[in-house]
């Protein structure tokens, strides 16, 4: 009996330890620039969305790991009209803070109004219309509520007198802020000029946040640009307006010094925000990227994702991921896990299915820019999308409803009914990175015969036909299944009428075409349900029965 008890205890310890681990990233796919705050036992997190709508998702968690999407900050057209913007413009680096019963989000609408603040008593919304802050010449604003009752807003701005000494020379600046009138007060002050060491021409100091601990004011910020040299640095001061002295062991987080050919690398880490748990532990959320092979090339299509790592205080300074050189794919839970809280997974390997049984579109779906008209509806278990002239190559709002690519190895599959009337009418599924970098798998007609086509976008806003197959008359009126499968840099495209017997249309299509390194910008790849008539008027509709996304990355199968 004693041996049995010891054996059961051993098993419980093993499985208990297993259950106490979580996977990074905690928000997989295009969820960059995280900012976080805690209210009681609840945590709230927001991300950049650029030209996607609705803007700024608001996530809630009980344990910092399992997140529930509860709403969006910018979910009404009057809050943010993103039409006319490139996909990597628009909403930059929001910051979320809570003070005396009110939530505040500050952010920048690049090329569409500048810096703003919005408020809400309930983080699920509704959020106020933006209150613009024209005095701020820069990006990445963040509020700090001092314990003496004063409030400050800190942000990235231009070099002193707008005369940079080198490319990437920026400053961190601050105003006092009137929290009642939502306006700046007094004179602007420069807190950091150039970065941690201007003599070394440190670049792109940005994403600042201020917090206070043990009598010191700490200023954390990203530095080095958003690619492989990205990092997080820290300064501190005994006064809120400085002088801020850099930590002599900066950066407190980076992966730029590691072997680029290491297995399953996490790169580009930085743009962090801190949170303290009720038991006094500190954690950091930050962005990072997961390249696929060959790792040294730093190709990734999932964009910049949200990671979580512990923070340890050493000699009065915070260090992110103190026990390891490499950011880990798995750590012990910060607090007791609450997996039941979140019905949808955002980390590890998972499957997502939408059969469009609700009358409302799920919160995870996103649009390219702001829909100013209702061109879709859900009815009788079908998502009905109007075929419209707008194209993904335009800087407008096309008939596109998107779901982020969240794994290196994944597939997205749709089932639809579509009867095109002209050759310019096309509907199906797209894997989209930006206006000039996407693949479109669709149904259309050619010489009055239904056809499946695969297109590649061009820099001129046109479509290059890669492959086509005519559909047989036996299945001509059946619902068509289209599937895109990603395996790192290789994308394959399938079609058919039985999901278990799909026909390969074209395999090993170049996925690096969709990578940040090739396409540029700040976003990740997005699968989209997409219908277009390519500039011509149309009265047709595409009816989608279901969408399935499935992700299975090797690294999660190896972690024990």
Backbone torsions as a table, in degrees:
resi	resn	phi	psi	omega
1	UNK	NA	-42.4	-179.7
2	UNK	-61.3	-41.4	178.9
3	UNK	-64.8	-38.8	179.3
4	UNK	-64.1	-42.9	179.0
5	UNK	-62.8	-44.0	178.4
6	UNK	-62.4	-40.0	179.3
7	UNK	-64.4	-44.2	179.2
8	UNK	-65.0	-36.9	177.1
9	UNK	-63.5	-42.9	178.6
10	UNK	-61.1	-46.0	179.1
11	UNK	-61.5	-43.0	-179.1
12	UNK	-64.8	-37.1	177.4
13	UNK	-65.7	-42.7	-180.0
14	UNK	-61.8	-50.3	-177.1
15	UNK	-73.7	-29.5	175.5
16	UNK	-65.0	-41.3	177.8
17	UNK	-64.6	-40.9	179.5
18	UNK	-59.8	-43.2	-177.3
19	UNK	-71.8	-19.3	-176.4
20	UNK	-86.0	1.4	-179.7
21	UNK	-95.7	150.3	173.6
22	UNK	-126.3	163.8	-179.3
23	UNK	-102.1	141.7	167.4
24	UNK	-101.3	149.9	-6.2
25	UNK	-70.7	152.8	179.0
26	UNK	-76.4	-24.7	170.7
27	UNK	-125.9	100.4	-175.8
28	UNK	-81.7	146.5	-178.2
29	UNK	91.6	-168.6	-173.3
30	UNK	-68.3	82.2	174.5
31	UNK	-135.6	76.6	-174.1
32	UNK	-91.2	171.9	169.6
33	UNK	53.5	54.4	-175.8
34	UNK	-70.7	144.8	170.2
35	UNK	-133.8	146.6	-169.3
36	UNK	-141.3	151.7	170.1
37	UNK	-148.0	159.8	178.2
38	UNK	-118.6	137.6	173.7
39	UNK	-128.3	104.8	-174.3
40	UNK	65.9	-120.8	178.3
41	UNK	-100.2	7.7	-177.9
42	UNK	-107.0	144.1	178.6
43	UNK	-117.3	143.0	179.9
44	UNK	-128.8	138.4	-174.4
45	UNK	-138.2	141.7	177.9
46	UNK	-130.4	160.5	-179.2
47	UNK	-138.7	163.0	171.7
48	UNK	-70.6	147.5	177.0
49	UNK	-130.3	-8.5	175.8
50	UNK	56.7	-122.2	-175.2
51	UNK	-95.7	14.4	175.3
52	UNK	-88.4	151.4	-178.0
53	UNK	-132.4	142.0	-1.3
54	UNK	-68.3	155.4	-174.1
55	UNK	-95.8	145.6	175.0
56	UNK	61.9	85.9	175.1
57	UNK	-65.5	145.1	175.8
58	UNK	-113.5	114.9	179.0
59	UNK	-104.1	147.8	176.8
60	UNK	-126.0	143.4	179.7
61	UNK	-145.4	155.7	173.4
62	UNK	-103.6	-12.3	-173.5
63	UNK	-138.8	9.9	179.3
64	UNK	73.3	-0.1	-175.0
65	UNK	-121.2	-50.6	-179.2
66	UNK	-92.2	114.1	-171.1
67	UNK	-113.1	144.6	176.1
68	UNK	-120.0	126.5	177.0
69	UNK	-77.9	111.5	-174.2
70	UNK	-101.5	-9.5	-179.9
71	UNK	164.1	-171.2	177.3
72	UNK	-133.6	148.1	179.6
73	UNK	-72.4	-45.8	-177.3
74	UNK	-108.3	89.9	-176.0
75	UNK	-121.7	10.5	177.6
76	UNK	-124.9	140.3	-177.4
77	UNK	-55.6	-33.8	-178.3
78	UNK	-70.7	-16.5	177.6
79	UNK	-79.2	-35.9	-174.4
80	UNK	-158.7	100.4	172.9
81	UNK	-92.6	106.5	-173.5
82	UNK	-95.3	2.0	-177.7
83	UNK	-65.9	137.6	-176.9
84	UNK	96.4	-7.8	-178.0
85	UNK	-95.4	145.3	168.6
86	UNK	-63.2	155.3	-171.6
87	UNK	-64.2	-23.1	178.6
88	UNK	-99.7	18.2	171.3
89	UNK	-102.9	-162.4	176.5
90	UNK	84.9	-127.1	-168.8
91	UNK	-82.0	113.0	178.2
92	UNK	-109.0	134.2	161.2
93	UNK	40.1	71.1	175.1
94	UNK	-72.9	156.0	173.7
95	UNK	-128.1	134.2	179.6
96	UNK	-112.9	132.9	178.7
97	UNK	-140.5	158.1	-179.0
98	UNK	-129.9	136.5	-180.0
99	UNK	-154.6	118.2	173.5
100	UNK	50.5	51.6	172.9
101	UNK	87.4	0.7	-178.1
102	UNK	-126.3	136.3	172.3
103	UNK	-92.9	140.1	178.1
104	UNK	-124.5	132.9	170.0
105	UNK	-122.5	126.4	173.7
106	UNK	-112.2	146.0	-178.7
107	UNK	-164.9	-176.7	178.8
108	UNK	-128.8	129.1	170.2
109	UNK	-98.4	94.6	-176.1
110	UNK	-70.0	128.9	-179.0
111	UNK	68.7	13.1	-176.5
112	UNK	-145.1	28.0	175.8
113	UNK	136.6	-26.6	177.8
114	UNK	95.5	-147.0	-174.2
115	UNK	-85.9	145.2	-176.0
116	UNK	-151.9	166.9	172.4
117	UNK	-132.1	140.4	173.2
118	UNK	-127.9	157.7	-176.5
119	UNK	-134.4	158.0	175.4
120	UNK	-159.3	144.5	172.7
121	UNK	-83.3	-26.5	177.3
122	UNK	-118.5	122.0	-177.2
123	UNK	-64.0	-18.1	175.0
124	UNK	-72.6	-13.6	-179.2
125	UNK	104.4	174.7	3.5
126	UNK	-76.8	148.5	173.9
127	UNK	-95.1	151.4	-178.1
128	UNK	-67.6	165.7	168.7
129	UNK	-67.5	153.9	-179.1
130	UNK	-60.5	136.4	168.3
131	UNK	-103.4	116.5	-171.5
132	UNK	-79.5	148.1	-179.4
133	UNK	-122.3	80.1	-171.9
134	UNK	-66.6	-20.2	-178.6
135	UNK	-68.7	-21.2	-178.1
136	UNK	-84.0	116.0	177.1
137	UNK	-103.9	86.7	-176.7
138	UNK	167.4	-154.8	-177.4
139	UNK	-141.3	175.1	171.1
140	UNK	62.7	47.0	179.6
141	UNK	-70.8	146.5	179.3
142	UNK	-145.9	135.2	-179.5
143	UNK	-88.6	148.2	172.8
144	UNK	-133.1	125.4	179.4
145	UNK	-101.8	110.7	-178.7
146	UNK	-79.8	160.3	-177.4
147	UNK	-78.7	-2.4	175.5
148	UNK	-95.0	7.2	178.0
149	UNK	95.4	-9.7	179.6
150	UNK	-87.5	154.7	179.9
151	UNK	-125.0	146.3	-179.0
152	UNK	-134.2	153.6	174.5
153	UNK	-123.7	126.0	-175.2
154	UNK	-118.1	146.9	-171.4
155	UNK	-162.7	167.1	173.4
156	UNK	-85.5	139.2	179.6
157	UNK	-146.5	-175.4	-175.7
158	UNK	-74.8	171.5	175.7
159	UNK	-64.9	158.6	178.2
160	UNK	-52.7	134.3	-178.9
161	UNK	58.1	18.3	-179.0
162	UNK	55.8	37.4	179.8
163	UNK	-124.9	83.0	-177.3
164	UNK	-65.9	141.4	176.8
165	UNK	-82.5	-16.4	-179.7
166	UNK	-164.9	165.1	178.5
167	UNK	-66.9	128.4	-176.9
168	UNK	93.6	2.5	176.7
169	UNK	-73.9	112.8	-179.8
170	UNK	-132.6	174.7	178.1
171	UNK	-131.1	160.5	166.9
172	UNK	-108.1	126.1	-175.9
173	UNK	-125.8	168.0	-175.3
174	UNK	-149.6	143.5	167.0
175	UNK	-121.2	151.2	161.3
176	UNK	-70.4	152.0	-172.7
177	UNK	-132.8	131.4	177.0
178	UNK	-84.4	106.9	-173.3
179	UNK	-74.9	-16.6	177.7
180	UNK	-82.7	-46.3	-178.4
181	UNK	-92.2	-7.4	-179.0
182	UNK	55.0	50.1	-180.0
183	UNK	-137.7	153.1	176.4
184	UNK	-72.3	157.2	180.0
185	UNK	-127.2	139.3	169.8
186	UNK	71.1	-149.1	-173.2
187	UNK	-98.1	147.4	174.1
188	UNK	-73.8	140.8	179.7
189	UNK	-125.8	138.6	175.3
190	UNK	-88.1	122.7	179.0
191	UNK	-95.6	-38.4	-179.2
192	UNK	-136.9	130.4	179.4
193	UNK	-113.3	110.0	174.6
194	UNK	89.3	-30.0	-178.4
195	UNK	130.2	-152.7	-176.1
196	UNK	-70.3	-28.3	-178.7
197	UNK	-155.3	96.7	-175.5
198	UNK	-65.0	-23.6	178.8
199	UNK	-67.4	-22.6	177.9
200	UNK	-96.7	8.3	178.1
201	UNK	56.2	46.7	176.6
202	UNK	-63.6	141.8	-168.8
203	UNK	-118.7	155.8	169.7
204	UNK	50.1	55.5	170.4
205	UNK	-70.8	123.2	-172.2
206	UNK	-161.9	-179.6	178.4
207	UNK	57.4	46.6	-174.6
208	UNK	-79.4	149.2	169.8
209	UNK	-141.1	143.1	175.7
210	UNK	-115.2	139.1	170.9
211	UNK	-146.7	167.1	-174.4
212	UNK	-123.0	137.4	178.6
213	UNK	-152.5	130.5	174.9
214	UNK	51.5	41.5	175.6
215	UNK	85.3	-7.5	178.5
216	UNK	-104.5	147.3	168.3
217	UNK	-95.2	124.8	179.5
218	UNK	-108.4	134.0	176.1
219	UNK	-117.0	115.1	175.1
220	UNK	-107.0	149.1	-177.6
221	UNK	-158.2	157.1	173.0
222	UNK	-83.7	153.3	-179.9
223	UNK	-152.0	146.7	173.4
224	UNK	101.5	3.6	-176.9
225	UNK	84.3	167.8	-171.6
226	UNK	-91.4	4.3	179.0
227	UNK	-93.0	-148.7	-172.5
228	UNK	-59.5	-26.6	-178.0
229	UNK	-87.9	6.7	179.5
230	UNK	-58.3	147.6	-179.8
231	UNK	-158.8	171.7	172.2
232	UNK	-122.3	134.7	-178.2
233	UNK	-127.6	165.7	-177.1
234	UNK	-139.3	145.1	174.6
235	UNK	-128.8	162.8	173.3
236	UNK	-147.4	160.8	-177.5
237	UNK	-153.3	157.9	174.8
238	UNK	-89.9	-8.2	176.3
239	UNK	-126.6	147.5	-175.0
240	UNK	-63.9	-29.5	-178.5
241	UNK	-99.4	15.9	173.3
242	UNK	93.2	-176.7	8.9
243	UNK	-74.5	142.3	177.8
244	UNK	-97.2	122.6	-179.6
245	UNK	-101.6	134.6	-179.4
246	UNK	-74.7	148.9	173.6
247	UNK	-65.4	132.2	-174.9
248	UNK	-73.9	-5.8	176.5
249	UNK	-113.0	20.4	174.8
250	UNK	-57.1	150.3	1.9
251	UNK	-82.1	157.9	178.1
252	UNK	-89.2	-6.4	173.4
253	UNK	-158.1	127.1	168.8
254	UNK	-168.1	160.2	174.6
255	UNK	-124.6	9.5	-172.2
256	UNK	-69.3	-20.1	-177.2
257	UNK	-89.6	-2.0	-174.7
258	UNK	-89.1	160.4	180.0
259	UNK	-61.0	118.9	-177.4
260	UNK	-66.5	-14.0	-179.6
261	UNK	-98.4	11.8	178.8
262	UNK	-64.8	155.8	-177.4
263	UNK	-72.5	134.7	177.9
264	UNK	49.8	57.5	-177.1
265	UNK	-71.1	152.7	166.6
266	UNK	-115.8	121.2	-172.6
267	UNK	-119.3	174.5	170.0
268	UNK	61.5	27.1	-174.2
269	UNK	-71.3	140.5	178.7
270	UNK	163.4	-163.3	-179.4
271	UNK	51.5	65.5	-172.9
272	UNK	-99.6	163.2	168.9
273	UNK	-142.2	149.4	-175.2
274	UNK	-108.5	154.1	172.5
275	UNK	-146.8	145.5	178.1
276	UNK	-108.7	132.4	178.8
277	UNK	-79.3	164.5	179.1
278	UNK	-58.9	-26.0	180.0
279	UNK	-89.9	8.1	173.3
280	UNK	93.0	3.7	175.8
281	UNK	-83.0	148.4	179.9
282	UNK	-111.9	141.4	178.5
283	UNK	-136.3	155.4	179.0
284	UNK	-121.8	135.4	164.6
285	UNK	-101.4	144.1	-177.8
286	UNK	-159.8	164.9	178.0
287	UNK	-91.6	153.5	175.3
288	UNK	-157.6	169.6	-178.2
289	UNK	-130.2	151.1	-180.0
290	UNK	-119.9	96.6	179.0
291	UNK	-70.5	156.3	171.3
292	UNK	-105.6	169.4	-175.9
293	UNK	-65.1	144.0	-5.2
294	UNK	-72.9	125.9	-171.7
295	UNK	-57.6	-37.0	-174.0
296	UNK	-63.5	-19.1	-179.7
297	UNK	-79.7	-15.2	179.7
298	UNK	56.5	42.5	172.1
299	UNK	-86.2	128.9	173.2
300	UNK	-147.6	143.0	-179.2
301	UNK	-110.0	-11.3	-177.7
302	UNK	-82.7	-1.3	179.3
303	UNK	74.5	-162.3	180.0
304	UNK	-94.2	128.0	-169.8
305	UNK	-115.5	167.6	-178.5
306	UNK	-97.1	122.4	179.1
307	UNK	-113.4	162.4	179.7
308	UNK	-133.6	133.8	177.6
309	UNK	-148.9	154.2	-179.8
310	UNK	-71.9	154.8	175.6
311	UNK	-118.3	132.7	177.2
312	UNK	-119.7	137.7	179.1
313	UNK	-92.4	121.0	-178.6
314	UNK	-126.2	116.4	-179.9
315	UNK	53.1	39.1	175.7
316	UNK	83.3	11.5	-179.8
317	UNK	-128.5	143.3	179.7
318	UNK	-87.4	134.9	176.9
319	UNK	-121.6	127.6	178.2
320	UNK	-88.2	135.7	178.1
321	UNK	57.8	53.3	-169.2
322	UNK	-69.1	-23.5	-174.0
323	UNK	-88.5	-7.5	-173.0
324	UNK	-137.5	155.3	169.5
325	UNK	-78.8	-47.0	-177.8
326	UNK	-90.3	139.1	169.7
327	UNK	-61.7	134.0	-172.8
328	UNK	-91.2	149.3	173.3
329	UNK	-79.4	-10.8	-178.6
330	UNK	-151.0	133.9	173.2
331	UNK	-133.3	170.0	171.8
332	UNK	-71.8	148.1	-179.5
333	UNK	-58.0	141.0	176.4
334	UNK	-64.9	-41.9	178.8
335	UNK	-136.8	-178.7	-179.6
336	UNK	-58.4	128.2	-178.0
337	UNK	-60.9	143.1	176.2
338	UNK	-132.1	68.6	-174.4
339	UNK	-69.6	-24.8	-179.0
340	UNK	-70.1	-20.9	-177.1
341	UNK	-64.1	-38.7	-175.4
342	UNK	-104.3	120.2	-178.7
343	UNK	-82.5	-20.3	-178.5
344	UNK	-115.9	134.4	-179.5
345	UNK	-85.2	145.6	174.7
346	UNK	-125.5	1.4	-178.1
347	UNK	-137.4	159.8	-176.8
348	UNK	70.7	-162.4	176.9
349	UNK	-90.6	137.0	-177.8
350	UNK	-159.5	170.6	176.2
351	UNK	-126.7	142.0	178.7
352	UNK	-128.3	127.0	180.0
353	UNK	-127.8	133.9	173.4
354	UNK	-125.5	115.8	178.8
355	UNK	-100.8	9.3	173.7
356	UNK	55.5	47.7	179.4
357	UNK	-87.1	-18.4	178.8
358	UNK	-90.1	158.7	177.1
359	UNK	-79.5	-15.3	179.7
360	UNK	-109.9	145.5	176.5
361	UNK	-70.1	137.7	-179.4
362	UNK	-61.4	152.0	-175.1
363	UNK	-64.6	-22.7	-177.2
364	UNK	-75.8	-17.2	-179.8
365	UNK	-74.4	143.6	-178.4
366	UNK	-131.0	154.4	178.9
367	UNK	-109.8	152.2	170.0
368	UNK	-81.0	105.3	-177.7
369	UNK	68.2	-171.8	-167.0
370	UNK	-92.1	120.2	175.1
371	UNK	-71.3	119.7	179.6
372	UNK	-98.8	-4.1	174.3
373	UNK	-141.3	157.8	-179.8
374	UNK	-90.4	99.3	-177.6
375	UNK	-106.1	12.5	177.6
376	UNK	-142.6	159.3	172.8
377	UNK	-155.5	156.0	174.2
378	UNK	-110.6	122.1	-175.9
379	UNK	-150.7	131.3	177.4
380	UNK	54.9	40.8	176.7
381	UNK	73.4	20.5	179.0
382	UNK	-128.6	139.1	169.7
383	UNK	-94.0	112.0	-174.1
384	UNK	-100.7	116.3	-176.3
385	UNK	-115.0	128.1	178.5
386	UNK	-74.6	136.3	174.7
387	UNK	-80.5	118.7	-173.7
388	UNK	-125.2	162.0	-176.5
389	UNK	-65.6	-26.4	-175.3
390	UNK	-63.0	145.0	-177.9
391	UNK	-122.3	158.4	174.8
392	UNK	-65.1	-16.3	177.5
393	UNK	-80.1	-13.5	179.1
394	UNK	-88.6	161.3	174.1
395	UNK	-97.2	50.5	-178.9
396	UNK	-125.2	-166.8	177.6
397	UNK	-104.3	95.3	178.6
398	UNK	-79.3	172.9	174.0
399	UNK	-77.4	80.9	-171.9
400	UNK	-138.5	124.9	175.6
401	UNK	-127.1	117.0	-164.4
402	UNK	-111.4	154.6	173.0
403	UNK	-133.3	127.1	-174.8
404	UNK	-60.2	144.2	166.4
405	UNK	-76.4	122.8	-171.4
406	UNK	-115.5	0.2	179.9
407	UNK	-140.9	156.2	172.5
408	UNK	-68.9	-40.0	179.4
409	UNK	-111.8	112.0	-174.0
410	UNK	-161.2	173.8	173.9
411	UNK	-144.6	151.3	173.7
412	UNK	-131.1	132.0	-173.6
413	UNK	-136.0	139.7	178.3
414	UNK	-129.5	156.1	172.5
415	UNK	-126.1	128.0	-173.6
416	UNK	-146.0	157.6	171.9
417	UNK	-114.4	124.0	-177.2
418	UNK	-152.9	127.9	179.1
419	UNK	-122.5	88.5	-179.5
420	UNK	-66.1	145.7	-179.9
421	UNK	-101.8	-25.1	179.9
422	UNK	-135.5	164.6	-175.5
423	UNK	-69.5	-19.9	179.1
424	UNK	-83.5	-9.9	178.4
425	UNK	-86.5	124.6	-176.2
426	UNK	-143.4	140.0	178.2
427	UNK	-147.1	147.2	179.8
428	UNK	169.1	-129.2	-177.8
429	UNK	-134.5	140.0	-178.5
430	UNK	-122.9	146.0	166.9
431	UNK	-109.8	112.6	-164.0
432	UNK	-119.1	132.2	171.4
433	UNK	-112.0	-52.0	171.6
434	UNK	-152.8	-174.0	-172.1
435	UNK	-59.0	-25.7	-177.2
436	UNK	-111.9	5.6	-175.4
437	UNK	-139.2	89.0	175.4
438	UNK	-159.8	159.5	173.1
439	UNK	-117.7	139.2	-175.4
440	UNK	-125.3	115.0	176.9
441	UNK	-103.9	119.1	-167.9
442	UNK	-148.3	166.2	169.5
443	UNK	-104.0	140.2	176.5
444	UNK	-152.3	-164.7	171.3
445	UNK	-130.5	151.3	177.2
446	UNK	-142.6	123.7	-174.1
447	UNK	55.1	37.3	177.5
448	UNK	68.2	13.5	178.4
449	UNK	-111.7	130.5	178.6
450	UNK	-59.8	140.7	-174.8
451	UNK	-144.5	145.9	170.1
452	UNK	-98.7	130.7	-175.1
453	UNK	-127.2	148.9	172.8
454	UNK	-123.0	121.9	-178.4
455	UNK	-116.7	152.8	171.4
456	UNK	-120.2	134.3	178.9
457	UNK	-71.4	159.2	177.7
458	UNK	-125.4	166.1	179.1
459	UNK	-67.1	-17.9	-179.0
460	UNK	-90.2	5.4	-179.6
461	UNK	81.3	14.6	179.3
462	UNK	-102.8	-179.1	177.7
463	UNK	-121.3	131.7	176.5
464	UNK	-102.3	121.7	-179.6
465	UNK	-74.5	120.7	178.9
466	UNK	-95.1	-35.2	-176.8
467	UNK	-162.7	152.2	174.8
468	UNK	-150.4	150.6	176.6
469	UNK	-143.4	129.8	177.0
470	UNK	-76.2	145.5	-179.3
471	UNK	-89.6	140.8	-178.6
472	UNK	-74.2	155.0	-174.5
473	UNK	-67.9	-24.3	-178.5
474	UNK	-62.3	-39.5	-174.9
475	UNK	-104.1	12.2	-166.9
476	UNK	-60.5	-31.0	-177.3
477	UNK	-103.4	3.5	178.9
478	UNK	-78.3	159.4	174.3
479	UNK	-66.8	133.9	-176.2
480	UNK	-95.5	138.0	175.0
481	UNK	-105.3	130.0	176.8
482	UNK	-123.4	139.1	-175.8
483	UNK	-138.9	135.9	171.9
484	UNK	-115.7	128.5	-179.6
485	UNK	-120.6	129.2	178.5
486	UNK	-111.2	131.9	171.6
487	UNK	-131.1	85.3	-175.7
488	UNK	63.9	-117.9	-177.3
489	UNK	-85.0	-4.3	-177.3
490	UNK	-107.1	126.9	176.2
491	UNK	-115.6	136.9	178.4
492	UNK	-123.2	150.4	-172.4
493	UNK	-128.6	130.2	-174.0
494	UNK	-129.0	158.9	173.9
495	UNK	-148.1	164.1	177.4
496	UNK	160.4	-170.1	-176.4
497	UNK	-124.2	-7.6	175.2
498	UNK	-126.4	118.0	-173.7
499	UNK	-61.0	-20.5	179.2
500	UNK	-91.9	-3.0	179.7
501	UNK	-138.5	55.5	-179.5
502	UNK	-78.2	152.7	180.0
503	UNK	-100.8	131.4	177.2
504	UNK	-72.0	123.0	175.8
505	UNK	-88.3	-46.8	178.2
506	UNK	-161.1	135.1	-179.7
507	UNK	-118.3	167.6	177.8
508	UNK	51.5	44.6	172.4
509	UNK	-76.7	143.0	-171.5
510	UNK	-64.9	108.0	178.5
511	UNK	-80.7	-18.5	178.0
512	UNK	-63.2	-21.0	175.3
513	UNK	-58.0	-26.3	-179.1
514	UNK	-97.3	-1.2	-175.5
515	UNK	-76.5	157.1	176.2
516	UNK	-61.5	-36.1	-177.7
517	UNK	-63.1	-35.8	-180.0
518	UNK	-91.3	-47.8	-174.8
519	UNK	-80.4	-23.8	-177.7
520	UNK	77.4	-171.5	177.0
521	UNK	81.2	-169.3	-172.2
522	UNK	-122.2	7.8	-174.9
523	UNK	-106.3	176.2	174.2
524	UNK	-115.1	176.2	179.6
525	UNK	-72.2	145.6	-178.0
526	UNK	-133.7	129.2	170.7
527	UNK	-78.6	133.7	-177.9
528	UNK	-130.7	136.0	165.7
529	UNK	-77.2	120.6	-162.2
530	UNK	-142.8	132.3	177.6
531	UNK	-137.0	135.4	-178.6
532	UNK	-149.5	151.2	172.0
533	UNK	-112.1	14.8	171.2
534	UNK	51.9	53.2	172.5
535	UNK	91.6	-5.9	-179.0
536	UNK	-111.0	153.1	179.5
537	UNK	-70.1	151.2	-177.5
538	UNK	-150.3	151.1	174.6
539	UNK	-116.1	15.8	-175.9
540	UNK	-90.1	161.6	176.8
541	UNK	-135.1	149.0	170.7
542	UNK	-110.3	132.9	-177.5
543	UNK	-113.7	116.0	-177.7
544	UNK	-99.3	127.8	-179.5
545	UNK	-87.1	-37.5	177.7
546	UNK	-162.2	162.7	176.0
547	UNK	-133.2	135.6	177.2
548	UNK	-130.8	128.6	173.9
549	UNK	-117.3	134.4	-179.9
550	UNK	-137.1	126.6	179.7
551	UNK	-121.2	136.9	-178.4
552	UNK	-149.1	86.6	179.2
553	UNK	-90.1	140.0	-173.0
554	UNK	-59.4	-37.9	-172.9
555	UNK	-58.9	-35.7	-177.7
556	UNK	-72.7	-25.4	177.1
557	UNK	-77.2	-17.7	-177.9
558	UNK	-93.5	-21.2	-176.6
559	UNK	-73.1	128.9	179.1
560	UNK	-112.3	NA	NA
